[in-house]
Amino acid sequence: MKKYLTSLIGLALFAAITGHTSDAHAFRYRICDRPWPASDGPIKWTSIPPRMRAAGVSFPAGVWRDALTDSVSRWNTNPSNFYFNLTYNEPGVGLDNGENEVWFSNDDSLLNGAPAIAYTWWSCNIFSSIKINESDVLFDSRVAYTPSTNKSSLWPYGGSSRPFQTTSSHEFGHALGLLHVNTIYNIMGQDWNHIHTNAGIARNYPGEDASNGAVFLYGLYSPAINDLSVVHWKRLGSDGEYSTHTRTQMYNTTGTLLSSFNDAGEPRYRVNRGQQVQVELTYENNGAATQTVGVGYYISTNDNISTADRLIATASFTLARDIALTSRRTVTIPSDLTVGNYYIGAIVDRTNAVSEQYENNNSTYIAIQVN
């Protein structure tokens, strides 16, 4: 017997007759709840990798195909045994046709008012195995998506476009078998500002909780895949099934928020030379194993934080794949700086002690004005 679910951005989820969702972890997934004597279990793919066929009309060779490829590639660096096989030039697409397909559409009867949607069919009865049979991902072609990763063009940084790769990551999380989350900073919550940014480039990434969900469903890949990240975003609250996210902030030593102003779509905090401030950032372990890592804090004249910048403080964190750790670190603004605009940044695993699958998400920043 085939069961059907639509999972939408902006609309409620509905678990079909024989399915319910797990709340045991921050990540959520469907469970096949079968009558005795049949066994229960999570609804997931039993044949890996599922082949996702991108429509040729929607994703011709060029920037949109590259953006989709990048999004799926980031999912394929998760630490579990799961990965997608993405192919191109699919000539015809449709729902419930036995193939997993990806396309742009303006059909409101399919999109139901959502900017993107994932449809999933699965088997869950006493006469069949528990498995996902098909998953299709659709994007509304009328949404102001952009394939660009330049931060200045994106919503979270004052731009006019929704980042395509973050929404794609969210929908492919559904295709993997994950559901919405509202309790943690998470790609399965509000997607457009679950993003890593450094040096003017804002990239999508699955994050620790979705990676944790993938490992729960499909087990750890061997050899181990490790990945650490730091971002200037955090969980703000919830909006129905979705976590909402906002920028991390800066405080004085008593925990009072520092004054700031909008500078080209981003907050810039006012600080004084010699002042002690608390720098708030979110640290994640998106990889296989718990890591105790060193973090360096730097002053830079630009938003490209690297070890070539001036080191002003260090810290050590133990990061596990079960929490997005939003933490504050007290640092001192150097008293010999000239007045002007700077950036305080952090680099997680600053000495490269951990061999990582993906190194481009290890640094980020907060803008400051030194008075």
Helices and strands as residue ranges (DSSP letters): E 2-8, E 19-21, E 30-32, E 41-42, E 51-55, H 63-75, E 85-90, E 100-105, H 108-111, E 116-123, E 131-140, E 145-146, G 151-153, G 155-157, E 162-163, H 164-176, E 196-198, E 201-203, H 207-218, E 228-231, E 233-239, E 242-247, E 250-252, E 260-263, E 266-271, E 276-285, E 291-300, E 310-319, E 325-332, E 340-348, E 363-370
